[in-house]
């Protein structure tokens, strides 16, 4: 009986700690320009034109869609990692290129 009461008390404390940590994380995300999770319901955010509720894309979708990839490229330039996406694009080009094109690309690098 006493052990159950202690477990319940500990569980309430644990839930309280998690709630406080979650609120701190949400506040920091919001300060960094991320979405406002406090206004969304428990199923996720609604779709709207508000940048705070935009859909989260899979990385593969970003790379396969030229428009998304261009936005990703701009982001990579801002964080000085443009070479990474350039390398990926070159590899994708080499996968579909014929032998003459591959040799020409290899010599130009």
TIMI-2910 file (N, C-alpha, C, CB; in pm, 1 decimal, decimal comma, always signed):
<rs>
+----------+----------+----------+----------+----------+----------+----------+----------+----------+----------+----------+----------+------+
!      n_x !      n_y !      n_z !     ca_x !     ca_y !     ca_z !      c_x !      c_y !      c_z !     cb_x !     cb_y !     cb_z ! resn !
+----------+----------+----------+----------+----------+----------+----------+----------+----------+----------+----------+----------+------+
!    +81,8 !   -119,5 !     +0,0 !     +0,0 !     +0,0 !     +0,0 !    +86,6 !   +126,4 !     +0,0 !    -93,3 !     -0,5 !   +120,6 !  Unk !
!   +184,2 !   +129,8 !    +93,4 !   +270,8 !   +246,5 !    +99,9 !   +357,8 !   +256,8 !    -25,4 !   +358,5 !   +240,6 !   +225,3 !  Unk !
!   +399,9 !   +141,9 !    -76,8 !   +482,5 !   +141,1 !   -198,0 !   +404,0 !   +198,0 !   -316,4 !   +531,1 !     -2,5 !   -229,9 !  Unk !
!   +276,1 !   +165,6 !   -323,6 !   +192,6 !   +219,0 !   -431,4 !   +178,6 !   +371,0 !   -420,2 !    +53,7 !   +152,9 !   -429,1 !  Unk !
!   +163,7 !   +421,6 !   -299,2 !   +153,0 !   +565,3 !   -279,5 !   +282,9 !   +636,0 !   -318,9 !   +117,8 !   +596,2 !   -133,8 !  Unk !
!   +395,7 !   +573,7 !   -284,2 !   +524,9 !   +632,4 !   -321,1 !   +543,6 !   +631,9 !   -472,9 !   +640,1 !   +555,7 !   -253,3 !  Unk !
!   +504,1 !   +522,2 !   -537,0 !   +513,4 !   +516,4 !   -683,1 !   +425,8 !   +622,5 !   -748,3 !   +473,4 !   +377,6 !   -733,6 !  Unk !
!   +305,9 !   +641,1 !   -697,6 !   +215,0 !   +741,4 !   -752,2 !   +272,9 !   +881,9 !   -734,5 !    +77,1 !   +731,5 !   -684,6 !  Unk !
!   +332,0 !   +907,7 !   -615,1 !   +393,5 !  +1037,1 !   -590,6 !   +511,8 !  +1059,5 !   -685,3 !   +439,1 !  +1047,7 !   -444,4 !  Unk !
!   +593,7 !   +957,6 !   -701,3 !   +709,3 !   +967,2 !   -790,8 !   +664,7 !   +987,1 !   -936,1 !   +796,8 !   +840,7 !   -779,0 !  Unk !
!   +557,2 !   +919,8 !   -974,0 !   +506,0 !   +933,2 !  -1110,0 !   +455,2 !  +1075,9 !  -1133,1 !   +393,1 !   +830,3 !  -1136,0 !  Unk !
!   +386,7 !  +1133,0 !  -1036,2 !   +338,9 !  +1270,3 !  -1049,1 !   +457,2 !  +1366,5 !  -1061,7 !   +250,8 !  +1308,7 !   -928,1 !  Unk !
!   +561,2 !  +1345,7 !   -983,2 !   +681,0 !  +1429,8 !   -993,1 !   +745,7 !  +1416,1 !  -1130,7 !   +782,2 !  +1392,6 !   -882,9 !  Unk !
!   +754,9 !  +1293,4 !  -1177,4 !   +816,6 !  +1267,4 !  -1307,1 !   +738,7 !  +1336,7 !  -1419,3 !   +824,4 !  +1115,9 !  -1333,1 !  Unk !
!   +607,2 !  +1325,3 !  -1413,8 !   +522,2 !  +1389,7 !  -1514,6 !   +538,4 !  +1541,5 !  -1506,3 !   +372,9 !  +1349,7 !  -1495,0 !  Unk !
!   +546,6 !  +1595,4 !  -1386,0 !   +566,3 !  +1739,0 !  -1369,1 !   +700,1 !  +1782,9 !  -1428,8 !   +559,3 !  +1776,8 !  -1220,2 !  Unk !
!   +806,4 !  +1706,7 !  -1402,5 !   +938,0 !  +1738,4 !  -1459,7 !   +933,1 !  +1736,0 !  -1612,1 !  +1044,4 !  +1639,2 !  -1408,7 !  Unk !
!   +865,9 !  +1636,4 !  -1667,6 !   +854,6 !  +1627,7 !  -1813,4 !   +774,8 !  +1744,2 !  -1870,8 !   +789,6 !  +1495,8 !  -1853,4 !  Unk !
!   +669,3 !  +1782,6 !  -1801,4 !   +586,9 !  +1894,2 !  -1847,4 !   +666,9 !  +2024,2 !  -1848,8 !   +463,0 !  +1909,5 !  -1758,4 !  Unk !
!   +744,0 !  +2047,3 !  -1742,7 !   +827,1 !  +2167,8 !  -1735,9 !   +932,4 !  +2166,0 !  -1846,1 !   +894,6 !  +2179,7 !  -1597,6 !  Unk !
!   +997,8 !  +2050,9 !  -1865,9 !  +1100,6 !  +2039,1 !  -1970,4 !  +1040,1 !  +2061,8 !  -2108,9 !  +1168,4 !  +1900,3 !  -1964,2 !  Unk !
!   +920,8 !  +2007,1 !  -2132,3 !   +853,8 !  +2024,4 !  -2261,2 !   +823,9 !  +2171,9 !  -2286,6 !   +723,7 !  +1942,1 !  -2266,0 !  Unk !
!   +771,5 !  +2241,5 !  -2186,6 !   +741,0 !  +2383,8 !  -2202,2 !   +867,5 !  +2465,2 !  -2229,1 !   +670,2 !  +2436,9 !  -2077,3 !  Unk !
!   +977,7 !  +2430,2 !  -2162,6 !  +1104,0 !  +2501,0 !  -2186,3 !  +1152,8 !  +2477,2 !  -2329,2 !  +1211,7 !  +2455,7 !  -2084,9 !  Unk !
!  +1142,2 !  +2353,7 !  -2377,5 !  +1182,8 !  +2321,8 !  -2514,6 !  +1095,8 !  +2396,5 !  -2615,6 !  +1174,6 !  +2169,9 !  -2539,3 !  Unk !
!   +965,3 !  +2397,7 !  -2593,2 !   +874,8 !  +2467,9 !  -2684,2 !   +904,9 !  +2617,2 !  -2687,4 !   +729,2 !  +2444,6 !  -2643,1 !  Unk !
!   +935,7 !  +2674,2 !  -2571,7 !   +968,8 !  +2816,2 !  -2565,4 !  +1097,0 !  +2844,1 !  -2644,0 !   +984,3 !  +2862,0 !  -2418,6 !  Unk !
!  +1197,1 !  +2759,4 !  -2628,2 !  +1323,8 !  +2778,5 !  -2699,2 !  +1305,2 !  +2760,7 !  -2850,0 !  +1430,0 !  +2679,9 !  -2646,9 !  Unk !
!  +1226,4 !  +2663,6 !  -2890,1 !  +1198,2 !  +2641,9 !  -3032,2 !  +1129,6 !  +2765,2 !  -3090,7 !  +1109,8 !  +2515,6 !  -3052,4 !  Unk !
!  +1033,3 !  +2819,6 !  -3016,8 !   +961,1 !  +2938,3 !  -3062,8 !  +1055,9 !  +3058,3 !  -3074,8 !   +845,1 !  +2971,4 !  -2966,3 !  Unk !
!  +1148,5 !  +3072,5 !  -2978,1 !  +1245,4 !  +3182,6 !  -2983,5 !  +1338,9 !  +3170,0 !  -3104,0 !  +1327,7 !  +3187,0 !  -2854,3 !  Unk !
!  +1366,6 !  +3047,8 !  -3145,5 !  +1454,2 !  +3024,3 !  -3259,9 !  +1379,5 !  +3030,1 !  -3392,5 !  +1522,4 !  +2890,4 !  -3246,0 !  Unk !
!  +1250,4 !  +3060,7 !  -3388,3 !  +1173,5 !  +3076,4 !  -3511,2 !  +1093,7 !  +2953,7 !  -3550,6 !  +1264,6 !  +3112,1 !  -3622,1 !  Unk !
!  +1084,9 !  +2857,4 !  -3463,6 !  +1010,0 !  +2736,2 !  -3494,9 !   +861,6 !  +2752,8 !  -3467,4 !  +1064,1 !  +2619,4 !  -3415,5 !  Unk !
!   +785,6 !  +2646,3 !  -3486,2 !   +640,3 !  +2652,9 !  -3468,2 !   +600,2 !  +2670,6 !  -3322,1 !   +575,8 !  +2527,6 !  -3523,4 !  Unk !
!   +480,6 !  +2721,4 !  -3301,9 !   +424,9 !  +2740,5 !  -3168,7 !   +342,3 !  +2616,8 !  -3134,0 !   +338,0 !  +2871,1 !  -3161,1 !  Unk !
!   +398,9 !  +2525,9 !  -3056,5 !   +331,6 !  +2400,9 !  -3023,3 !   +223,5 !  +2418,5 !  -2917,7 !   +432,1 !  +2299,8 !  -2975,9 !  Unk !
!   +226,0 !  +2527,2 !  -2844,7 !   +127,5 !  +2548,0 !  -2739,5 !    -13,4 !  +2563,6 !  -2795,3 !   +164,0 !  +2669,9 !  -2657,7 !  Unk !
!    -26,0 !  +2618,3 !  -2916,5 !   -157,8 !  +2641,5 !  -2975,4 !   -210,9 !  +2520,3 !  -3049,7 !   -152,3 !  +2759,0 !  -3068,9 !  Unk !
!   -127,9 !  +2420,1 !  -3076,4 !   -174,7 !  +2303,8 !  -3152,5 !   -236,5 !  +2201,3 !  -3058,9 !    -59,0 !  +2240,2 !  -3232,4 !  Unk !
!   -330,5 !  +2126,8 !  -3114,5 !   -395,8 !  +2023,2 !  -3036,1 !   -310,9 !  +1898,4 !  -3033,9 !   -534,6 !  +1992,3 !  -3091,4 !  Unk !
!   -354,3 !  +1798,1 !  -2960,3 !   -275,9 !  +1676,7 !  -2942,7 !   -258,3 !  +1595,1 !  -3068,8 !   -338,5 !  +1592,5 !  -2839,8 !  Unk !
!   -315,1 !  +1621,6 !  -3177,7 !   -295,4 !  +1541,2 !  -3297,5 !   -195,4 !  +1598,7 !  -3394,0 !   -423,9 !  +1523,1 !  -3366,8 !  Unk !
!   -142,4 !  +1713,5 !  -3366,5 !    -52,4 !  +1779,2 !  -3459,9 !   -111,9 !  +1910,8 !  -3503,5 !    -24,1 !  +1690,0 !  -3581,1 !  Unk !
!    -34,9 !  +1984,9 !  -3580,6 !    -77,4 !  +2117,8 !  -3623,8 !   -172,1 !  +2108,0 !  -3742,7 !    +44,1 !  +2204,2 !  -3659,8 !  Unk !
!   -254,0 !  +2211,1 !  -3759,2 !   -343,8 !  +2217,6 !  -3873,6 !   -269,2 !  +2271,5 !  -3993,9 !   -466,6 !  +2304,8 !  -3842,5 !  Unk !
!   -316,0 !  +2238,6 !  -4113,4 !   -255,6 !  +2294,1 !  -4234,5 !   -313,0 !  +2432,4 !  -4259,3 !   -279,8 !  +2201,7 !  -4357,2 !  Unk !
!   -225,0 !  +2530,8 !  -4278,5 !   -267,7 !  +2666,0 !  -4312,5 !   -151,6 !  +2737,5 !  -4377,2 !   -317,9 !  +2743,4 !  -4187,4 !  Unk !
!   -171,0 !  +2864,0 !  -4412,2 !    -65,1 !  +2942,3 !  -4473,9 !    +34,6 !  +2994,0 !  -4370,7 !   -124,6 !  +3058,3 !  -4551,1 !  Unk !
!     +1,8 !  +2984,6 !  -4244,8 !    +89,9 !  +3031,7 !  -4138,9 !   +217,3 !  +2948,0 !  -4136,8 !    +18,9 !  +3026,1 !  -4002,0 !  Unk !
!   +336,6 !  +3011,2 !  -4142,7 !   +460,6 !  +2934,2 !  -4143,8 !   +478,7 !  +2849,9 !  -4017,8 !   +578,5 !  +3027,1 !  -4159,6 !  Unk !
!   +410,3 !  +2887,2 !  -3910,6 !   +423,9 !  +2812,0 !  -3786,7 !   +360,2 !  +2673,3 !  -3795,3 !   +362,1 !  +2889,5 !  -3672,8 !  Unk !
!   +270,5 !  +2650,2 !  -3892,2 !   +200,2 !  +2522,5 !  -3899,6 !   +226,4 !  +2450,8 !  -4032,0 !    +50,8 !  +2544,1 !  -3880,9 !  Unk !
!   +340,2 !  +2474,0 !  -4092,9 !   +370,2 !  +2409,1 !  -4219,0 !   +403,4 !  +2261,7 !  -4197,5 !   +485,8 !  +2480,1 !  -4288,9 !  Unk !
!   +382,1 !  +2182,7 !  -4301,8 !   +406,2 !  +2039,5 !  -4298,5 !   +556,4 !  +2010,2 !  -4288,7 !   +346,3 !  +1972,5 !  -4423,2 !  Unk !
!   +592,3 !  +1910,4 !  -4212,0 !   +731,5 !  +1866,8 !  -4202,5 !   +754,4 !  +1763,0 !  -4311,3 !   +764,7 !  +1808,6 !  -4059,9 !  Unk !
!   +852,8 !  +1787,9 !  -4395,3 !   +880,3 !  +1700,9 !  -4509,5 !   +986,0 !  +1596,7 !  -4476,0 !   +925,1 !  +1783,5 !  -4629,3 !  Unk !
!   +975,8 !  +1483,3 !  -4541,2 !  +1078,7 !  +1380,4 !  -4530,5 !  +1199,7 !  +1423,7 !  -4612,1 !  +1025,4 !  +1242,0 !  -4578,8 !  Unk !
!  +1319,0 !  +1385,4 !  -4566,9 !  +1441,3 !  +1426,6 !  -4634,6 !  +1443,5 !  +1378,3 !  -4779,6 !  +1563,5 !  +1373,6 !  -4559,7 !  Unk !
!  +1397,0 !  +1258,0 !  -4803,9 !  +1394,2 !  +1204,0 !  -4940,0 !  +1303,2 !  +1288,0 !  -5029,8 !  +1347,1 !  +1057,3 !  -4938,8 !  Unk !
!  +1190,9 !  +1335,0 !  -4976,5 !  +1100,3 !  +1421,7 !  -5053,7 !  +1169,7 !  +1552,7 !  -5090,9 !   +971,1 !  +1451,0 !  -4973,3 !  Unk !
!  +1248,0 !  +1606,3 !  -4999,6 !  +1320,1 !  +1731,3 !  -5025,2 !  +1420,7 !  +1712,5 !  -5137,5 !  +1391,2 !  +1780,2 !  -4897,7 !  Unk !
!  +1493,6 !  +1602,4 !  -5135,1 !  +1595,6 !  +1579,4 !  -5236,8 !  +1536,0 !  +1545,1 !  -5372,6 !  +1687,8 !  +1468,8 !  -5192,8 !  Unk !
!  +1421,9 !  +1481,3 !  -5375,7 !  +1361,2 !  +1440,1 !  -5502,4 !  +1284,5 !  +1552,7 !  -5572,0 !  +1268,3 !  +1323,8 !  -5478,5 !  Unk !
!  +1242,1 !  +1652,5 !  -5499,0 !  +1165,3 !  +1762,4 !  -5556,4 !  +1259,3 !  +1879,4 !  -5584,6 !  +1049,9 !  +1805,5 !  -5461,2 !  Unk !
!  +1272,9 !  +1921,9 !  -5710,0 !  +1366,0 !  +2030,8 !  -5743,1 !  +1338,0 !  +2161,8 !  -5668,1 !  +1361,2 !  +2057,0 !  -5891,3 !  Unk !
!  +1212,9 !  +2194,7 !  -5647,3 !  +1178,8 !  +2317,1 !  -5574,9 !  +1221,4 !  +2311,1 !  -5429,3 !  +1029,9 !  +2343,0 !  -5583,4 !  Unk !
!  +1189,2 !  +2198,2 !  -5364,8 !  +1229,2 !  +2180,3 !  -5225,1 !  +1381,7 !  +2177,6 !  -5215,0 !  +1168,5 !  +2049,7 !  -5166,6 !  Unk !
!  +1444,7 !  +2110,0 !  -5311,8 !  +1590,7 !  +2098,3 !  -5309,8 !  +1656,1 !  +2236,1 !  -5321,9 !  +1639,0 !  +2006,1 !  -5423,9 !  Unk !
!  +1596,0 !  +2325,0 !  -5401,1 !  +1651,6 !  +2460,6 !  -5415,1 !  +1646,5 !  +2535,0 !  -5281,9 !  +1574,5 !  +2540,0 !  -5523,2 !  Unk !
!  +1536,2 !  +2522,2 !  -5209,8 !  +1526,6 !  +2584,9 !  -5077,6 !  +1628,2 !  +2524,2 !  -4981,9 !  +1384,5 !  +2569,7 !  -5020,5 !  Unk !
!  +1644,8 !  +2392,1 !  -4990,6 !  +1743,6 !  +2324,2 !  -4906,3 !  +1884,4 !  +2371,7 !  -4941,8 !  +1732,9 !  +2170,3 !  -4922,2 !  Unk !
!  +1911,4 !  +2389,4 !  -5071,3 !  +2042,2 !  +2438,1 !  -5116,0 !  +2070,0 !  +2576,9 !  -5057,5 !  +2048,7 !  +2442,7 !  -5271,0 !  Unk !
!  +1969,4 !  +2664,0 !  -5059,3 !  +1985,3 !  +2798,4 !  -5001,9 !  +2014,8 !  +2790,9 !  -4851,7 !  +1858,3 !  +2883,0 !  -5026,8 !  Unk !
!  +1945,0 !  +2700,3 !  -4784,7 !  +1972,0 !  +2681,3 !  -4641,5 !  +2115,0 !  +2632,4 !  -4620,2 !  +1871,6 !  +2580,9 !  -4579,8 !  Unk !
!  +2157,2 !  +2537,0 !  -4700,8 !  +2292,5 !  +2482,3 !  -4686,2 !  +2397,7 !  +2590,0 !  -4712,6 !  +2313,1 !  +2363,3 !  -4782,0 !  Unk !
!  +2369,5 !  +2682,8 !  -4801,7 !  +2461,7 !  +2794,3 !  -4825,1 !  +2471,5 !  +2882,4 !  -4701,5 !  +2416,4 !  +2877,7 !  -4946,1 !  Unk !
!  +2358,7 !  +2905,4 !  -4636,9 !  +2360,3 !  +2989,2 !  -4516,0 !  +2442,7 !  +2927,4 !  -4404,7 !  +2218,8 !  +3013,1 !  -4466,6 !  Unk !
!  +2445,1 !  +2794,7 !  -4395,7 !  +2522,3 !  +2728,6 !  -4290,4 !  +2657,7 !  +2679,5 !  -4341,1 !  +2443,3 !  +2611,7 !  -4233,5 !  Unk !
!  +2700,6 !  +2731,9 !  -4456,3 !  +2831,4 !  +2699,9 !  -4515,6 !  +2851,7 !  +2550,1 !  -4538,6 !  +2942,3 !  +2752,3 !  -4426,3 !  Unk !
!  +2748,4 !  +2481,4 !  -4586,3 !  +2757,4 !  +2337,6 !  -4616,3 !  +2713,2 !  +2308,3 !  -4758,7 !  +2672,2 !  +2256,6 !  -4517,7 !  Unk !
!  +2727,3 !  +2405,3 !  -4847,1 !  +2683,1 !  +2393,4 !  -4986,2 !  +2750,5 !  +2276,0 !  -5055,5 !  +2711,8 !  +2522,5 !  -5062,6 !  Unk !
!  +2875,4 !  +2246,6 !  -5019,0 !  +2950,0 !  +2139,2 !  -5084,6 !  +2881,6 !  +2003,6 !  -5066,9 !  +3092,3 !  +2132,9 !  -5029,7 !  Unk !
!  +2812,5 !  +1983,5 !  -4957,9 !  +2746,8 !  +1854,4 !  -4933,7 !  +2636,2 !  +1827,9 !  -5035,0 !  +2689,3 !  +1849,8 !  -4792,0 !  Unk !
!  +2549,6 !  +1925,5 !  -5056,6 !  +2442,0 !  +1904,2 !  -5152,4 !  +2495,7 !  +1904,0 !  -5295,2 !  +2334,1 !  +2011,6 !  -5136,4 !  Unk !
!  +2601,2 !  +1980,0 !  -5321,3 !  +2663,5 !  +1978,3 !  -5454,1 !  +2720,5 !  +1839,8 !  -5483,6 !  +2774,9 !  +2085,7 !  -5463,9 !  Unk !
!  +2781,1 !  +1778,8 !  -5383,1 !  +2834,2 !  +1643,3 !  -5399,9 !  +2721,2 !  +1545,7 !  -5430,1 !  +2911,2 !  +1598,7 !  -5273,7 !  Unk !
!  +2610,8 !  +1554,9 !  -5355,3 !  +2497,7 !  +1464,8 !  -5377,9 !  +2444,1 !  +1482,1 !  -5519,8 !  +2385,5 !  +1490,7 !  -5274,5 !  Unk !
!  +2431,3 !  +1607,0 !  -5565,5 !  +2379,8 !  +1632,2 !  -5700,6 !  +2474,2 !  +1576,2 !  -5806,7 !  +2359,1 !  +1782,9 !  -5723,0 !  Unk !
!  +2604,1 !  +1587,9 !  -5785,0 !  +2700,6 !  +1533,7 !  -5879,7 !  +2691,8 !  +1381,2 !  -5886,2 !  +2842,3 !  +1576,8 !  -5841,4 !  Unk !
!  +2676,8 !  +1318,4 !  -5771,2 !  +2662,0 !  +1172,3 !  -5768,8 !  +2535,9 !  +1130,5 !  -5842,8 !  +2658,2 !  +1120,1 !  -5623,8 !  Unk !
!  +2425,8 !  +1201,9 !  -5821,5 !  +2301,2 !  +1169,6 !  -5891,7 !  +2317,8 !  +1188,7 !  -6042,9 !  +2185,2 !  +1257,4 !  -5839,1 !  Unk !
!  +2391,9 !  +1289,4 !  -6082,7 !  +2418,5 !  +1311,4 !  -6224,8 !  +2499,5 !  +1196,3 !  -6281,6 !  +2492,4 !  +1444,4 !  -6246,6 !  Unk !
!  +2599,7 !  +1151,8 !  -6207,5 !  +2684,7 !  +1041,6 !  -6253,4 !  +2607,1 !   +910,3 !  -6263,8 !  +2803,4 !  +1024,0 !  -6159,1 !  Unk !
!  +2507,7 !   +891,9 !  -6179,1 !  +2427,8 !   +768,8 !  -6183,5 !  +2353,7 !   +753,8 !  -6316,0 !  +2327,8 !   +766,7 !  -6068,1 !  Unk !
!  +2310,9 !   +864,8 !  -6374,1 !  +2229,3 !   +858,4 !  -6495,6 !  +2305,6 !   +897,6 !  -6621,8 !  +2109,3 !   +947,5 !  -6480,5 !  Unk !
!  +2431,5 !   +935,5 !  -6607,9 !  +2508,5 !   +982,3 !  -6723,8 !  +2565,5 !   +864,6 !  -6802,7 !  +2622,5 !  +1075,4 !  -6678,7 !  Unk !
!  +2591,1 !   +888,8 !  -6931,3 !  +2654,8 !   +785,5 !  -7012,0 !  +2805,9 !   +789,3 !  -6988,4 !  +2621,6 !   +804,6 !  -7163,0 !  Unk !
!  +2877,3 !   +694,6 !  -7045,3 !  +3019,5 !   +678,3 !  -7018,2 !  +3101,6 !   +800,4 !  -7060,2 !  +3071,2 !   +555,2 !  -7089,1 !  Unk !
!  +3072,1 !   +860,0 !  -7174,7 !  +3146,2 !   +976,8 !  -7222,8 !  +3126,5 !  +1095,8 !  -7127,8 !  +3100,9 !  +1014,3 !  -7366,3 !  Unk !
!  +3002,1 !  +1115,0 !  -7084,6 !  +2972,4 !  +1224,4 !  -6992,7 !  +3042,6 !  +1203,8 !  -6858,5 !  +2820,9 !  +1236,9 !  -6971,9 !  Unk !
!  +3046,4 !  +1079,2 !  -6812,2 !  +3112,2 !  +1049,3 !  -6684,1 !  +3261,0 !  +1084,2 !  -6693,3 !  +3093,6 !   +899,0 !  -6645,8 !  Unk !
!  +3324,9 !  +1045,2 !  -6802,6 !  +3467,2 !  +1075,0 !  -6819,1 !  +3490,7 !  +1225,7 !  -6823,6 !  +3521,6 !  +1009,0 !  -6947,0 !  Unk !
!  +3404,7 !  +1299,6 !  -6892,0 !  +3418,8 !  +1444,1 !  -6901,7 !  +3399,5 !  +1510,0 !  -6763,9 !  +3317,6 !  +1500,8 !  -7003,3 !  Unk !
!  +3299,3 !  +1461,5 !  -6689,5 !  +3276,7 !  +1516,3 !  -6557,3 !  +3391,6 !  +1484,6 !  -6462,7 !  +3147,1 !  +1463,7 !  -6500,8 !  Unk !
!  +3447,1 !  +1364,8 !  -6473,9 !  +3557,8 !  +1324,9 !  -6387,7 !  +3681,6 !  +1409,8 !  -6415,7 !  +3589,9 !  +1176,1 !  -6407,0 !  Unk !
!  +3704,9 !  +1442,8 !  -6542,2 !  +3822,0 !  +1524,1 !  -6577,0 !  +3804,8 !  +1669,4 !  -6532,8 !  +3847,5 !  +1518,3 !  -6727,9 !  Unk !
!  +3681,4 !  +1717,9 !  -6528,7 !  +3658,9 !  +1857,2 !  -6491,3 !  +3670,5 !  +1878,7 !  -6341,3 !  +3522,8 !  +1902,6 !  -6538,9 !  Unk !
!  +3660,7 !  +1772,2 !  -6262,8 !  +3667,9 !  +1786,6 !  -6115,9 !  +3806,7 !  +1786,3 !  -6068,0 !  +3592,7 !  +1678,3 !  -6046,8 !  Unk !
+----------+----------+----------+----------+----------+----------+----------+----------+----------+----------+----------+----------+------+
</rs>
